[in-house]
Amino acid sequence: MGKFSVRAVVAIGSSVSIWLAALLQALQAFGATGRSGSPSPAQEDFRKLSELDFDTLSLYWKWRRSQVGVDIVIDLFIAAGLLGLAYVTLILGRVFRRFKGGETDLPKFMTACFFIGSILPSIQFLQAVGLTTMSANISAWPSLNNATNPFPLQSLHVTTNLVRNASLYLFSLQFVFISVGLILAASMTLQTNELPKRHAHLGAVTGAIGLLVFILEVLTYNAGRDGIVAASAGIALGVFLLAWGVFLMPAWTIWLGVELKRMKAADDSDGTGMSGSPHGSRGVGGRVELVDQQVEDM
């Protein structure tokens, strides 16, 4: 791509995808993505839904059918955005490994955390496409919309929630792995001065918020019939998820792409492969160039 760094393009694309996914989730939560213009009935009457009230279930599944396309697009944006993040952090991990001279395995562990956290949403997307579309189609069957026999619709609702909850811990771990990766990157940045300290601070905050998102997501789905706990955890989850996806994670990723591009530009202008870092006494311009070549050869 010539002088325009591939990693900068990937970082921007990754950030935009994550940002769009978080924005769509926020719009969905406030009812801006449904034909009726209303939020999920689950938010309106959690108690009746947990009691499998037929009228509430009918409204909920009607709303779910209207959200199939939105759900798939959200999962697709998340998967694409985090795969882009894996590429950028792969370069960062190799930069740290060359700077540390192989004296620690932390860069490898950081890269592994980002990679696992980025792969999980892709697997989740493939599973969600089947589960979301099939359950929505089944819910429209006439036999499931007969008020005199609510059992089929109740069975569908319970079964779907069991399947989703069975994979909740696995796929929610994406926040744990990415958060650990962010915190490790912040720690190594402060040790090496290869990136601005403020970028490290942003990464640490983003990692902490990601861990909170994981805890709140698990709490929301395991609140049982306690509507107050579920609603409170759901509101907090929405706020932190919005902050993580719309502001913090995109900002960290774009900033990282810009800084890695700056290292490469400094090396190109110096021509020695040992240009100095603008954030410390030692630089890795030549290392970044070598890393780029190795990544392109993969």
Residue pairs with C-beta under 8 A, 6 or more apart in sequence:
1 9
5 257
5 260
5 261
5 264
6 292
6 296
7 87
7 88
7 91
7 257
7 260
7 261
7 292
8 257
8 258
8 260
8 261
9 257
10 84
10 87
10 88
10 257
11 84
11 88
11 253
11 254
11 256
11 257
11 258
11 260
12 254
12 257
13 80
13 81
13 84
14 80
14 81
14 82
14 83
14 84
14 85
14 87
14 88
14 253
15 81
15 249
15 250
15 251
15 253
15 254
16 81
16 250
17 77
17 78
17 80
17 81
17 84
18 77
18 78
18 81
18 82
18 85
18 245
18 249
18 250
18 253
19 245
19 246
19 250
20 77
21 74
21 75
21 77
21 78
21 81
21 245
22 241
22 242
22 244
22 245
22 246
23 245
23 246
24 33
24 70
24 73
24 74
24 77
25 74
25 238
25 241
25 242
25 245
26 238
26 242
26 246
27 33
28 34
28 67
28 70
28 74
29 39
29 40
29 43
29 238
30 39
31 37
31 38
31 39
31 40
33 67
33 70
34 63
34 66
34 67
35 66
36 63
36 66
38 63
40 60
40 63
40 64
41 49
41 56
41 59
41 60
41 63
42 49
42 60
43 231
43 234
45 53
45 56
46 227
46 230
46 231
47 225
47 227
48 55
48 56
49 56
49 57
49 60
50 224
50 225
50 227
51 225
52 150
52 154
52 157
52 158
54 147
54 150
54 153
54 154
55 147
57 150
57 153
57 154
57 157
58 145
58 153
60 157
61 136
61 139
61 144
61 153
61 156
61 157
64 135
64 136
64 139
65 136
65 139
65 140
68 132
68 133
68 136
71 128
71 132
72 125
72 128
72 129
72 132
72 133
75 121
75 124
75 125
75 128
75 129
76 125
78 121
78 125
79 121
79 122
79 124
79 125
82 117
82 118
82 121
82 122
82 174
82 178
83 118
83 119
83 122
84 253
85 114
85 118
85 178
85 253
86 114
86 115
86 118
86 119
87 295
88 253
88 256
88 257
88 260
89 110
89 111
89 114
89 115
89 181
89 185
89 256
90 111
90 114
90 115
90 295
91 260
91 288
91 291
91 292
91 295
92 110
92 111
92 185
92 256
92 260
93 107
93 108
93 110
93 111
93 114
94 107
94 111
94 287
94 291
94 294
94 295
95 194
95 260
95 263
95 284
95 287
95 288
95 291
96 106
96 107
96 110
96 185
96 188
96 192
96 194
97 107
97 108
98 284
98 287
98 290
98 291
99 192
99 194
99 282
99 284
99 287
100 106
100 107
100 188
100 192
106 184
106 187
106 188
107 188
109 184
110 180
110 181
110 184
110 185
110 188
111 181
113 177
113 178
113 180
113 181
113 184
114 177
114 178
114 181
116 173
116 177
117 173
117 174
117 175
117 176
117 177
117 178
117 181
118 174
118 178
120 170
120 171
120 173
120 174
120 177
121 171
121 174
123 171
124 167
124 171
124 174
127 167
131 160
131 163
131 164
135 156
135 160
138 144
138 156
139 153
139 156
141 152
143 149
143 152
144 152
144 153
144 156
145 153
146 152
164 221
165 221
165 222
168 217
168 218
168 221
169 218
172 214
172 217
172 218
173 214
175 210
175 211
175 213
175 214
175 217
176 210
176 211
176 214
178 207
178 210
179 206
179 207
179 208
179 209
179 210
179 211
179 214
180 207
181 207
182 203
182 204
182 206
182 207
182 210
182 252
183 203
183 204
183 207
183 208
185 200
185 203
186 200
186 201
186 203
186 204
186 207
187 200
189 195
189 197
189 199
189 200
189 203
190 197
190 200
192 280
192 282
193 277
193 279
193 280
193 281
193 282
194 263
194 277
194 279
194 280
194 283
194 284
195 256
195 259
195 279
196 255
196 259
196 279
197 279
199 252
199 255
199 256
199 259
202 248
202 251
202 252
202 255
203 252
205 248
206 244
206 248
206 249
206 252
209 240
209 243
209 244
209 248
210 244
212 240
213 237
213 240
213 241
213 244
216 233
216 236
216 237
216 240
217 237
219 229
219 233
220 230
220 233
220 234
220 237
223 229
223 230
223 233
260 288
262 278
263 275
263 277
263 283
263 284
263 285
263 288
264 285
264 288
264 289
264 292
266 275
266 276
266 277
266 278
266 283
266 285
267 273
267 275
267 285
267 286
267 288
267 289
268 289
269 275
270 285
272 286
273 285
273 286
273 289
274 283
274 285
274 286
275 283
275 285
275 286
276 282
276 283
276 285
277 283
277 284
277 285
